[in-house]
Amino acid sequence: MSVEDDLQEPLLEKFTPSPEPDAIPSSKKRKRSTEEPTAQKSAKKTKTKKAKDVEEDELDTEAGINNAFSHMDNQLLADYIAQRTRRYESDLSSIELEDKYIPATAIADTTSWNQSRTLDNLPGFLEKFAGNSTKLWSASKKNGAPHTIIVTAAGLRAADIARVVRKFQTKDATVAKLFAKHIKIKDSIKFLKSTRTGIAVGTPTRLKDLLDDGALQVDRLERIVVDASHIDQKKRGILEMKETQVPLTAWLGQKEFRERYGAPTGGIQLLFY
C-alpha cells in the first residue's frame, strides 16, 4: 500500500492561528532589527522541539496506539475529522465539505474510559458504552443485521479485532469478518445472507460495498465503533491515511446513519476507540 509523503505530518495540529505580534515602536525598530533574527531563530527551535515532544508523548509505538484520542471529546473529534477531510479532499467546495461534516452531536463522548485503548481492552470498552451489555451476546433473527459494526483500517487488524470480540459470539450470534484481504466479496455476501450476525468487523470500502449490495442490513444497527487509536509501524491510524480516511467519512456520512445518530429511539451510537 503506497502512501503519499505528506501523510507523515504530525497527527494533531493546532486549530487556532498564532496571534499577530504587537506593533514595534518606531524608536526601537533599528535596535530590534539587529536582534530579531537570533531571537526568532531560538524561539522557532524551541517551538518545534516542544511540538515534537508532545506528538511523541501521545504515541505508544510499542502498544501501537495513539493516546491522543483518549483525550478528545466529541467536539474535538468532530473538528479533527473535518480538518483531515479538508486536507485530503482539498478540491471540494465549502458546500461539499459541509455535507461531509460529522457534527459533534453525532459522536459519543468516550473520555470517561480510563483504560488504555489497546486491542485486549476493546471488549471492556464495548461493555461500558453498550448500555445493556447483555445485548452484545445477542443477534437479530434477521440475517446479516448486526447490532454493532467495528470499522478499522486494514484486513489484518480487522481479523485481530474479530478474534478479541469473539467472546460475544454464540451459536445464534456470529462475529462477521468483512474485509477484502483473503475474503472475496461474493463469500461475504453469501455469509451475511445466511447467518445471524451480532457484531461485524470490517474495512470502510468493503462495508460500503456490502451495504450497497443489500447483504449488510443496518436497520437493527445500534452502534458504530471506529478503531481510531490503533497506529501502524509508520505511526498512522485510520484517520491519518487518505486511502482510509476518505472512505471512512463517506461511510459514516451516509443518510442511513446521519438520520439516526444520537436519536432517542432507534438511534445509532458513534464511538471512537
ZATIKOL-320116 format. One record per residue: residue number from 0; residue in one letter; x, y, z of N, C-alpha, C, CB in turn. Coordinates in steps of 0.05 Angstrom, whole numbers. Glycine has a CB too. Layout:
! ZATIKOL-320116
- NUM;A;X;Y;Z;X;Y;Z;X;Y;Z;X;Y;Z
...
***
This chain:
! ZATIKOL-320116
- 0;M;17;-24;0;0;0;0;18;25;0;-19;0;25
- 1;S;16;42;-20;32;65;-22;19;88;-7;39;73;-51
- 2;V;34;106;4;23;128;19;38;153;12;25;124;50
- 3;E;25;175;7;37;200;-1;54;211;22;16;220;-8
- 4;D;76;225;13;95;235;33;82;254;53;118;249;19
- 5;D;62;268;44;50;288;62;34;276;84;34;308;47
- 6;L;31;249;85;16;236;106;34;233;131;6;209;97
- 7;Q;60;240;129;77;236;152;77;260;171;106;232;143
- 8;E;58;279;167;56;302;184;47;295;212;36;322;172
- 9;P;51;312;232;42;306;259;13;300;259;47;330;278
- 10;L;4;282;277;-23;272;278;-43;293;287;-25;248;295
- 11;L;-34;310;305;-52;330;315;-41;358;308;-56;328;346
- 12;E;-58;375;298;-49;402;290;-65;423;305;-52;406;260
- 13;K;-53;446;307;-67;468;321;-90;477;304;-47;491;326
- 14;F;-112;484;317;-136;492;302;-139;523;302;-161;480;315
- 15;T;-123;537;319;-125;566;321;-99;578;312;-133;575;349
- 16;P;-100;600;296;-75;612;288;-61;627;310;-81;632;265
- 17;S;-35;631;308;-20;646;328;-27;675;326;10;642;324
- 18;P;-28;689;349;-35;717;348;-14;733;334;-38;728;377
- 19;E;-22;756;322;-3;774;309;15;787;329;-18;794;292
- 20;P;41;791;323;59;804;342;51;833;346;87;802;333
- 21;D;56;844;370;50;872;376;66;890;357;55;879;405
- 22;A;55;913;351;70;932;335;95;942;349;51;956;328
- 23;I;116;947;334;142;955;346;144;986;344;166;942;332
- 24;P;148;999;367;150;1028;366;173;1036;347;156;1039;394
- 25;S;169;1058;332;189;1066;312;216;1072;324;179;1091;297
- 26;S;217;1082;349;243;1088;361;260;1064;367;238;1104;387
- 27;K;247;1040;367;261;1015;374;265;997;350;246;1001;396
- 28;K;255;1005;327;256;988;304;284;980;296;242;1001;280
- 29;R;303;1000;296;331;995;287;344;975;306;347;1021;286
- 30;K;340;979;332;353;961;352;341;934;350;349;972;380
- 31;R;315;931;346;302;905;344;312;890;320;272;907;344
- 32;S;316;905;298;323;892;272;350;878;274;324;912;250
- 33;T;368;887;292;394;873;294;392;849;313;414;893;304
- 34;E;372;848;330;370;827;349;349;806;341;363;838;377
- 35;E;330;814;324;307;797;318;314;770;306;289;811;299
- 36;P;332;768;286;337;742;274;346;721;293;358;745;253
- 37;T;365;727;311;374;708;331;352;699;350;398;719;347
- 38;A;337;719;360;315;713;378;294;695;365;303;738;389
- 39;Q;287;703;340;266;688;326;276;659;321;259;701;300
- 40;K;301;657;313;312;630;307;311;612;332;340;632;297
- 41;S;319;624;355;318;609;380;290;601;388;331;625;403
- 42;A;271;620;385;243;614;392;232;593;373;226;639;390
- 43;K;239;594;348;229;574;328;238;546;336;238;581;300
- 44;K;264;544;344;274;518;352;260;507;376;304;520;357
- 45;T;255;525;395;241;516;420;213;507;413;240;539;440
- 46;K;199;522;396;171;515;389;170;489;375;159;537;372
- 47;T;188;484;356;189;460;340;194;436;358;210;461;318
- 48;K;213;439;377;221;417;395;197;411;413;245;425;411
- 49;K;184;431;423;161;426;441;139;411;426;150;453;452
- 50;A;132;419;401;111;406;386;119;377;381;107;420;359
- 51;K;144;372;375;153;344;370;150;327;396;182;344;360
- 52;D;158;339;418;156;325;444;127;317;450;168;342;467
- 53;V;109;335;445;80;330;451;71;307;433;63;355;446
- 54;E;78;308;408;69;287;389;79;260;398;79;294;361
- 55;E;105;258;404;117;233;412;105;222;438;147;235;414
- 56;D;99;241;456;87;233;481;60;219;477;83;257;499
- 57;E;45;226;457;19;215;452;20;187;439;3;234;435
- 58;L;43;182;425;45;157;410;59;135;426;60;162;384
- 59;D;45;113;430;57;90;443;63;69;421;38;78;466
- 60;T;87;71;410;93;53;387;95;24;395;120;62;375
- 61;E;102;19;420;104;-9;429;76;-22;430;117;-10;457
- 62;A;57;-7;441;29;-17;442;15;-13;416;14;-4;465
- 63;G;25;5;398;12;10;373;-13;27;375;5;-15;359
- 64;I;-12;47;393;-36;64;397;-28;94;399;-51;56;423
- 65;N;-46;110;390;-44;139;392;-62;148;416;-52;154;366
- 66;N;-50;155;438;-65;162;462;-80;188;460;-46;163;485
- 67;A;-75;204;439;-88;230;437;-119;227;436;-79;244;412
- 68;F;-128;205;423;-157;202;420;-171;197;447;-163;179;401
- 69;S;-157;187;466;-169;182;492;-176;209;506;-151;165;510
- 70;H;-163;231;497;-168;257;510;-188;274;493;-142;272;512
- 71;M;-196;264;470;-213;280;453;-243;276;460;-208;274;423
- 72;D;-257;297;466;-286;295;470;-299;296;442;-297;318;488
- 73;N;-325;296;442;-339;294;416;-334;319;398;-368;291;420
- 74;Q;-331;343;410;-326;366;394;-298;366;381;-330;391;410
- 75;L;-278;358;397;-251;356;386;-249;335;364;-231;350;409
- 76;L;-263;313;367;-263;292;347;-276;303;321;-278;268;357
- 77;A;-299;317;324;-312;328;300;-294;347;286;-338;342;308
- 78;D;-280;364;301;-261;383;289;-238;369;275;-251;403;310
- 79;Y;-228;349;288;-205;334;277;-212;320;251;-194;314;297
- 80;I;-235;307;251;-244;293;226;-248;314;204;-270;278;232
- 81;A;-260;336;210;-265;357;190;-238;368;179;-281;380;201
- 82;Q;-219;371;197;-192;380;188;-179;361;169;-174;384;213
- 83;R;-181;335;174;-169;315;156;-184;315;129;-170;287;169
- 84;T;-210;319;130;-226;319;105;-217;343;88;-256;321;111
- 85;R;-214;366;100;-205;390;85;-177;385;73;-204;415;103
- 86;R;-160;371;86;-133;366;76;-134;345;54;-115;356;99
- 87;Y;-148;323;58;-147;301;38;-166;306;14;-154;276;52
- 88;E;-186;323;18;-204;329;-4;-206;359;-9;-232;317;2
- 89;S;-183;370;-14;-180;399;-17;-194;410;-41;-151;406;-18
- 90;D;-202;393;-60;-216;402;-84;-246;406;-79;-212;382;-106
- 91;L;-256;398;-56;-284;401;-50;-292;430;-45;-293;383;-27
- 92;S;-316;437;-52;-326;464;-46;-334;465;-17;-349;471;-65
- 93;S;-339;489;-7;-348;492;21;-375;478;26;-351;522;28
- 94;I;-392;478;6;-418;464;9;-414;434;10;-437;471;-15
- 95;E;-396;423;-6;-390;395;-6;-376;386;20;-372;387;-30
- 96;L;-359;403;30;-346;398;56;-367;397;79;-324;418;62
- 97;E;-386;416;77;-407;417;97;-424;391;97;-425;441;93
- 98;D;-429;381;73;-444;356;71;-430;332;83;-450;350;41
- 99;K;-403;333;84;-387;312;94;-382;315;125;-361;310;80
- 100;Y;-389;338;135;-383;343;164;-399;325;182;-389;372;170
- 101;I;-385;312;201;-398;296;222;-400;314;247;-381;269;228
- 102;P;-423;322;255;-426;341;277;-419;328;304;-454;352;278
- 103;A;-411;344;323;-404;334;349;-428;320;363;-395;357;367
- 104;T;-452;329;357;-476;317;369;-480;288;360;-500;333;362
- 105;A;-467;280;338;-469;253;328;-450;234;341;-465;252;298
- 106;I;-430;245;355;-408;229;366;-411;227;396;-381;242;359
- 107;A;-408;203;406;-409;198;435;-383;206;448;-416;168;441
- 108;D;-384;218;471;-360;226;487;-351;202;503;-366;250;505
- 109;T;-327;192;496;-317;168;510;-292;174;527;-310;146;490
- 110;T;-288;200;534;-265;207;550;-266;196;578;-262;237;551
- 111;S;-289;186;587;-291;174;613;-278;146;615;-320;171;622
- 112;W;-272;135;592;-258;109;591;-229;114;599;-259;96;563
- 113;N;-221;103;623;-194;110;633;-174;87;630;-197;116;662
- 114;Q;-180;67;614;-161;46;608;-148;51;581;-174;19;609
- 115;S;-124;39;578;-110;42;552;-127;30;530;-83;29;554
- 116;R;-127;43;506;-144;34;484;-129;13;467;-152;58;466
- 117;T;-121;-8;480;-108;-30;467;-128;-50;457;-88;-44;487
- 118;L;-119;-68;441;-136;-88;429;-151;-105;450;-120;-107;411
- 119;D;-136;-113;470;-148;-130;491;-169;-116;508;-126;-141;509
- 120;N;-167;-90;509;-187;-75;525;-212;-68;510;-174;-50;536
- 121;L;-213;-74;484;-236;-67;468;-262;-79;478;-231;-75;439
- 122;P;-263;-105;485;-288;-116;495;-299;-101;519;-284;-146;502
- 123;G;-281;-93;538;-290;-78;561;-301;-51;553;-267;-75;580
- 124;F;-289;-38;533;-299;-13;523;-327;-16;512;-280;-2;501
- 125;L;-332;-37;497;-358;-42;486;-379;-47;508;-358;-67;468
- 126;E;-371;-62;529;-390;-67;551;-397;-41;566;-377;-87;570
- 127;K;-377;-23;569;-382;1;583;-402;19;569;-356;16;588
- 128;F;-399;21;542;-416;41;527;-439;28;513;-398;55;508
- 129;A;-444;2;516;-466;-11;502;-493;-7;516;-460;-40;500
- 130;G;-493;5;540;-518;7;554;-525;-19;567;-541;16;535
- 131;N;-543;-34;555;-549;-61;565;-529;-80;552;-578;-69;558
- 132;S;-507;-86;566;-485;-101;554;-492;-130;547;-461;-101;573
- 133;T;-513;-141;559;-521;-168;553;-529;-171;524;-544;-178;571
- 134;K;-537;-149;511;-545;-150;483;-521;-155;465;-559;-124;475
- 135;L;-497;-151;475;-473;-156;459;-471;-185;451;-448;-147;473
- 136;W;-484;-203;466;-483;-232;461;-507;-240;443;-483;-248;487
- 137;S;-523;-222;435;-547;-228;420;-545;-221;391;-571;-214;432
- 138;A;-565;-229;375;-566;-221;347;-595;-221;338;-549;-241;329
- 139;S;-600;-204;319;-627;-204;307;-633;-230;293;-630;-180;288
- 140;K;-658;-237;291;-666;-261;276;-663;-257;246;-694;-270;283
- 141;K;-659;-232;239;-655;-225;211;-626;-229;204;-664;-195;206
- 142;N;-620;-244;184;-593;-250;176;-578;-224;166;-592;-271;154
- 143;G;-552;-223;173;-536;-201;163;-543;-174;174;-537;-200;134
- 144;A;-555;-173;198;-564;-148;210;-551;-144;238;-595;-147;212
- 145;P;-526;-136;238;-511;-134;264;-521;-111;281;-482;-131;259
- 146;H;-517;-113;307;-523;-91;325;-499;-73;328;-533;-101;353
- 147;T;-475;-83;322;-450;-68;325;-433;-73;300;-435;-77;351
- 148;I;-422;-51;289;-403;-52;268;-377;-38;277;-414;-40;241
- 149;I;-355;-52;275;-329;-40;282;-314;-35;256;-313;-59;302
- 150;V;-306;-10;252;-292;-3;227;-262;2;233;-305;23;215
- 151;T;-245;-11;218;-217;-9;221;-203;-5;195;-205;-33;236
- 152;A;-176;-1;196;-162;8;171;-154;-15;152;-137;22;179
- 153;A;-148;-39;163;-137;-60;146;-148;-87;153;-107;-59;147
- 154;G;-146;-106;134;-156;-133;138;-143;-147;162;-152;-149;114
- 155;L;-117;-145;164;-103;-159;186;-113;-148;214;-73;-156;184
- 156;R;-116;-122;216;-126;-111;240;-154;-119;246;-124;-80;239
- 157;A;-171;-121;225;-198;-130;227;-199;-159;238;-213;-128;201
- 158;A;-182;-175;228;-180;-203;237;-173;-204;267;-160;-219;221
- 159;D;-154;-187;275;-146;-186;304;-170;-177;321;-122;-168;307
- 160;I;-184;-157;312;-207;-147;327;-229;-169;329;-219;-122;314
- 161;A;-234;-182;307;-254;-204;307;-247;-225;327;-257;-216;279
- 162;R;-221;-230;330;-212;-251;349;-219;-243;378;-182;-256;346
- 163;V;-214;-217;385;-218;-209;413;-247;-205;420;-202;-184;419
- 164;V;-264;-198;400;-292;-194;406;-308;-220;402;-304;-172;388
- 165;R;-294;-241;396;-308;-267;393;-319;-277;419;-289;-288;380
- 166;K;-310;-265;441;-322;-271;467;-352;-266;468;-308;-255;489
- 167;F;-361;-249;450;-390;-243;448;-405;-261;429;-394;-214;440
- 168;Q;-391;-280;417;-403;-297;397;-417;-321;410;-382;-307;377
- 169;T;-441;-328;400;-456;-351;409;-465;-366;383;-480;-343;427
- 170;K;-478;-389;387;-487;-404;364;-508;-389;348;-498;-431;372
- 171;D;-521;-369;360;-541;-353;347;-532;-325;341;-567;-353;363
- 172;A;-507;-318;347;-497;-291;343;-468;-293;335;-500;-274;369
- 173;T;-463;-292;309;-436;-295;298;-422;-268;295;-438;-309;271
- 174;V;-396;-269;298;-379;-245;292;-370;-248;263;-354;-244;311
- 175;A;-378;-228;247;-372;-228;218;-346;-213;212;-395;-217;202
- 176;K;-329;-225;195;-305;-211;186;-310;-201;157;-280;-231;186
- 177;L;-311;-175;154;-319;-163;128;-297;-145;118;-345;-148;131
- 178;F;-277;-158;106;-255;-142;94;-245;-157;69;-232;-138;114
- 179;A;-230;-142;53;-222;-152;27;-199;-173;28;-214;-130;9
- 180;K;-181;-170;46;-158;-187;47;-165;-216;51;-138;-178;69
- 181;H;-160;-233;31;-165;-262;31;-194;-270;32;-151;-274;55
- 182;I;-213;-251;31;-241;-257;32;-254;-244;8;-255;-248;58
- 183;K;-265;-260;-10;-278;-250;-34;-305;-238;-27;-282;-272;-56
- 184;I;-313;-217;-41;-338;-204;-34;-362;-222;-37;-342;-179;-51
- 185;K;-361;-240;-56;-384;-259;-60;-387;-278;-36;-380;-275;-86
- 186;D;-364;-284;-23;-365;-301;0;-377;-286;24;-337;-312;7
- 187;S;-370;-260;26;-381;-244;48;-411;-240;44;-368;-216;49
- 188;I;-420;-236;19;-448;-234;13;-463;-259;21;-453;-227;-17
- 189;K;-452;-282;13;-465;-308;19;-467;-312;50;-449;-331;6
- 190;F;-445;-305;63;-444;-308;93;-466;-291;106;-416;-300;103
- 191;L;-467;-266;99;-486;-248;112;-515;-256;106;-482;-219;102
- 192;K;-521;-265;82;-548;-272;75;-557;-298;88;-551;-274;45
- 193;S;-538;-313;99;-546;-339;111;-540;-341;141;-531;-360;97
- 194;T;-530;-319;153;-521;-320;181;-531;-298;198;-491;-320;181
- 195;R;-540;-305;222;-548;-285;242;-522;-273;253;-566;-297;264
- 196;T;-520;-247;251;-495;-233;258;-499;-213;281;-483;-219;234
- 197;G;-483;-215;302;-485;-196;324;-466;-173;320;-480;-210;350
- 198;I;-441;-179;316;-420;-159;312;-407;-164;285;-399;-160;335
- 199;A;-402;-142;270;-388;-144;245;-363;-126;247;-406;-135;221
- 200;V;-341;-136;236;-316;-122;237;-306;-119;208;-294;-136;255
- 201;G;-301;-95;199;-293;-92;171;-279;-67;164;-316;-95;153
- 202;T;-271;-64;139;-257;-40;129;-278;-23;114;-234;-48;110
- 203;P;-273;3;113;-294;21;102;-304;15;75;-283;49;102
- 204;T;-287;10;56;-296;5;28;-312;-21;26;-272;3;9
- 205;R;-302;-42;39;-317;-68;38;-345;-65;51;-301;-90;51
- 206;L;-346;-51;73;-371;-47;87;-391;-32;69;-367;-32;113
- 207;K;-382;-12;55;-399;3;37;-409;-14;14;-385;29;27
- 208;D;-391;-30;3;-398;-47;-19;-420;-67;-11;-374;-63;-30
- 209;L;-417;-78;13;-437;-97;23;-464;-84;30;-426;-112;48
- 210;L;-462;-59;39;-487;-44;45;-501;-38;19;-481;-18;61
- 211;D;-486;-29;-1;-498;-23;-27;-510;-47;-40;-476;-11;-46
- 212;D;-498;-71;-35;-508;-96;-46;-534;-104;-33;-487;-118;-43
- 213;G;-537;-96;-8;-561;-104;8;-556;-128;26;-584;-110;-11
- 214;A;-532;-140;24;-526;-163;41;-523;-154;70;-501;-177;31
- 215;L;-511;-130;74;-508;-119;101;-532;-102;107;-481;-103;103
- 216;Q;-547;-110;127;-571;-95;136;-564;-78;160;-594;-115;142
- 217;V;-573;-53;160;-567;-35;182;-591;-25;197;-551;-12;172
- 218;D;-614;-36;191;-638;-26;205;-639;-34;235;-663;-36;191
- 219;R;-623;-55;242;-621;-63;270;-595;-53;283;-623;-94;272
- 220;L;-580;-37;269;-554;-27;279;-558;-8;303;-539;-13;257
- 221;E;-542;-13;324;-544;4;348;-519;21;352;-548;-14;372
- 222;R;-496;12;341;-471;27;346;-451;22;323;-459;21;373
- 223;I;-435;43;318;-412;41;300;-388;48;317;-415;59;274
- 224;V;-368;32;317;-343;37;332;-320;40;312;-337;14;352
- 225;V;-307;64;313;-284;69;296;-258;63;311;-284;98;285
- 226;D;-242;46;300;-217;38;312;-196;60;306;-207;10;300
- 227;A;-199;82;320;-183;106;314;-155;107;327;-198;131;322
- 228;S;-153;95;350;-128;97;365;-105;79;354;-132;90;394
- 229;H;-112;58;341;-91;40;330;-74;53;309;-104;15;319
- 230;I;-48;50;311;-29;61;291;-12;38;281;-11;83;304
- 231;D;-3;42;256;15;22;243;44;28;249;10;20;213
- 232;Q;62;14;236;91;18;242;100;46;233;107;-3;227
- 233;K;85;59;216;92;86;207;77;107;224;86;90;178
- 234;K;65;98;246;52;116;265;27;130;254;72;137;274
- 235;R;13;116;236;-12;127;224;-36;109;231;-9;129;194
- 236;G;-58;123;236;-83;109;241;-102;112;218;-95;118;267
- 237;I;-127;103;223;-147;103;202;-154;132;193;-172;90;211
- 238;L;-151;151;211;-157;179;204;-132;194;193;-167;193;228
- 239;E;-109;181;193;-84;195;184;-75;185;157;-63;191;204
- 240;M;-91;169;143;-84;159;116;-107;166;97;-78;129;116
- 241;K;-101;179;76;-121;187;57;-138;164;47;-109;202;33
- 242;E;-124;141;41;-138;118;30;-157;104;49;-118;98;20
- 243;T;-156;111;75;-175;100;94;-194;122;105;-160;86;117
- 244;Q;-183;146;109;-199;168;120;-222;176;101;-182;192;126
- 245;V;-216;178;75;-237;187;56;-260;167;55;-224;191;28
- 246;P;-255;141;51;-278;122;51;-291;120;78;-269;95;42
- 247;L;-276;124;100;-289;123;126;-309;145;130;-267;125;148
- 248;T;-302;170;123;-320;192;126;-344;189;108;-306;219;121
- 249;A;-340;177;84;-362;172;66;-381;152;78;-352;162;38
- 250;W;-370;131;91;-386;110;104;-401;122;127;-368;88;114
- 251;L;-388;138;144;-402;149;168;-423;170;160;-381;161;186
- 252;G;-419;182;137;-437;204;130;-461;196;113;-422;224;115
- 253;Q;-466;170;110;-489;160;95;-515;168;108;-487;130;91
- 254;K;-534;173;91;-561;182;101;-573;163;121;-580;186;77
- 255;E;-569;136;116;-580;116;135;-570;120;163;-572;88;125
- 256;F;-546;131;166;-534;135;192;-540;163;203;-504;130;191
- 257;R;-536;183;186;-540;211;196;-567;215;209;-537;230;172
- 258;E;-587;203;198;-614;208;209;-618;195;236;-635;197;190
- 259;R;-599;177;244;-603;162;268;-582;167;290;-603;133;262
- 260;Y;-561;182;283;-541;188;303;-553;203;327;-518;205;291
- 261;G;-550;192;351;-559;205;375;-589;207;378;-549;232;375
- 262;A;-605;194;361;-634;194;363;-643;180;389;-647;181;338
- 263;P;-663;191;403;-672;179;428;-683;150;425;-693;196;441
- 264;T;-695;144;402;-705;117;397;-695;108;370;-736;116;399
- 265;G;-686;83;369;-676;73;344;-650;86;335;-696;75;323
- 266;G;-636;98;354;-612;113;346;-587;96;343;-607;134;367
- 267;I;-566;109;333;-540;96;330;-520;111;345;-532;94;300
- 268;Q;-504;97;362;-481;109;376;-458;109;356;-474;93;402
- 269;L;-443;132;356;-419;133;341;-396;136;360;-419;157;320
- 270;L;-380;115;363;-359;114;383;-332;113;370;-363;90;402
- 271;F;-312;128;381;-285;127;371;-267;114;393;-274;155;363
- 272;Y;-256;91;386;-240;77;406;-210;85;403;-243;46;403
***
